[in-house]
Amino acid sequence: MGTVASIQLKLEESNDPSNLYIAPLDSCFGHGSHTESFYCEKTDSANVFHVYLNMSADVSLSEKEVVIRVFTDENSQLGNFVKLPKIYNWWNATLTLNGHSLTNGCSGIELEKDTSEITLCCKNIASPCDAIIHHMGVTQVKAKDCVRYTIPEGAIKDFTFTSEACGQPNLAHSYRCQLTPLQTGMDKESGSNDITLKLIVPVSGVVLFIIMCIYWIYKHFFAGKKNNDILYESDRTKFKQY
C-alpha cells in the first residue's frame, strides 16, 4: 500500500472523522508528481514532512476541524486537529442603515427627528468589507465595515448604499433608496404656523356665523316684540282719549 495521507473532517454527530482527501505520499520522497490540490515536501528533520492541501471554501466547512492521518503498511498515526476559519456565503451578507437591515430594500426606513447623520454597516461577511454611500450618483464616503455621512441640509435624499467584499466589485450588494426628507427647525416652526392658521380660519368662521344668528334672532324677535309694545301703548292712549 505504501504511505498514504488522509485529510479528515471531524463530524459533530460522529467520533469517526470523514475522509476529505486521500493522497499517496510518494511525492514526499521525490517519487511521483504533485497535483493542484495536493503537495508534499521533505523537511530537514528525519521523517518530518510538510503536506499542503488546497480546498474549496465551502460554507459547510466553516469553522470545522480537520486532521491529517498517515497510514503505512504497519500502522497509522493521527495528527492534531486544526480549526478552519469562518467561511462566509457572500449572498448572506447584509447592509444595515442606522441599524435597520436593507435586505428587503429601503421600505419603512425613516430618518429620526432632528438628525441628518446616517450610518451604513456591512454584516455577516468576511473582512475587509467596504461600506459605500453614493449621493446623487457621486461616491461620498467609503470605509471598512461602517461609514457615517452627514446629509447636507435641503439636499435631495436620493442614495445608493453598497457593500463590497475584499475589494471585489463583483462581490457587491447595492440598494437605491429615497429617504424621508429631514425637517429643519425652521421647517417645523413653519409647519406649526400653517396648522395654527388652518385652525384659526375655521374657528373664526364659526364664531362669525353664531354672531350673525344671534343678530337675526334679535332683529326678528326682540325688535318685533318691542314694536308691538309701542303700538299697543299707542292704542291704549287713543282709547283713553275717547
Secondary structure, 3 states (H helix, E strand, C coil): CCCEEEEEECCCCCCCCEEEEEEEHHHHHCCCCCCCCEEEEECCCCCCEEEEECCCCCHHHCCCEEEEEEECCCCEEECCCEECCCCCCHHHCEEEECCEECCCCCCCCCCCCCCCEEEEEEECCCCCEEEEEEECCEEEEEEECEEEEECCCCCCCEEEEEEEECCCCCCEEEEEEECCCCCCHHHHHHHHHHHHHHHHHHHHHHHHHHHHHHHHHHHHHHHHHHHHHHHHHHHHHHHHHC
